[in-house]
Amino acid sequence: PDGKVYALDLVPYEMLPATEGPTAQADVIPWGVSRVKAPMCWDATKGKGIYVAVLDTGIWPHNDLSGNLLGGISFVPGESWQDGNGHGTHVAGTIAAAMNNFGVVGVAPSAYLYAIKVLSNGGSGQWSWLMSGLYWMRKYYGCTFDVANMSLGASSAPSVAESYINYAAENTLLVAPVGSSGGGVGYPAKYARCLAVSALKSDNTIPAWGCRGPEVELCAPGVDILS
């Protein structure tokens, strides 16, 4: 049996206009990027040579991702891999917005991005789409992706989904949010082979809507994130 899965953890969120062009202003460093001390690492590494798959609503070829976005593939019937929602593009900017003197800068501004579209432009999808994306990533690019980000989830999942998670996790670090229902940790973050991340506010507290449970492995900035 199939089921629904939804974009998570970016409500409310801000996003710079996709049509914004270069300006004379330097990159904005969002509070979350500073909070995890990413700028302290940039002299040593900006993520060059690291490949990140974004399993989401796709990624729009935004100017602030120029050079980092390698392309994508869609498992949503009738939709291209390019983002028509904004969620996946917002996530991609947080990961690897370029250091190019406009817009924002991501945690790893030289990392490569690849869009694996498993959620529709409406912000939801089927577990079968996610499982197809995970299978494709591992089967055909198993030695390519260092990290796969899945900012999505649901309160339940078909039992077979864990097999796909385990298969994809053999060579790739899978990262997922614990959810925003205020209850227990959702899926796929609940699975042992996913790194389960809870959102933090700027005062280092977990928001009321944040899910909680023994599966939570990390807490990271996740409220009022500019991308």
Phi, psi and omega in degrees: 000140180269184178185173184272148172224148191229151171297139187230160161069012178238035180235117357278157175216162179247149177217135176291149181302137181294341183264002183297132182260176181298146175227177179279353183281148176286167178300142170278132175262106181302154184301326181293323179295320176293321185296325178274007175063029177302317181303333179292341182267345192294335175293332180268317180202141171247015179093009181301133181089357178264133182250125182240122174270133179248104179269105193195212180276010186099182177226129174280139180288068182291149179301330182281358176248008184300129180091337180264329183276114184273339183143202181186178178214147181244136172246015175263117183304128175080005180234141177283172181287346180287142188285126174247015183241314182113334184297308181296325179292320176300314178300314182299321178295321177296323180287310194210035171302136189288155174270087190226020175070018169204164182070218179247174172240139181273176179300317182233081192290356176245006179287153177271144180242145174221128182273125171243101187279116180234356174240143182286172176298345176277352176096005178226168180201188178255147175303325181297328177292316178297316180297322177297318179296318178296318180297314180300316182300316183282319185292315188256341181224039186296337180254010184260310189272121178281322184225143171235120180261130179234087178276065185208169178172180179199165182282343178215165181210151174296145186301330182289343183300325181297328178296321178291321176299312181298320179296313182293330184281358182298324182234359186228137175283118180264127183238134182214147176283151183283343176121170185229028180268350183082000181255219178282168182297135181270183178259146007274359183301332182294337181291145184298330184272007174254140172278111187269124187239129176263150178280146173239147170275172183295341177269014177067027173247156179278131180296159183301327182278355181290138178282155183225153177162170183293346181283344183295125182250331179219155168242140183212156180308130183206017180231136181053051181267123177272131177211000000 
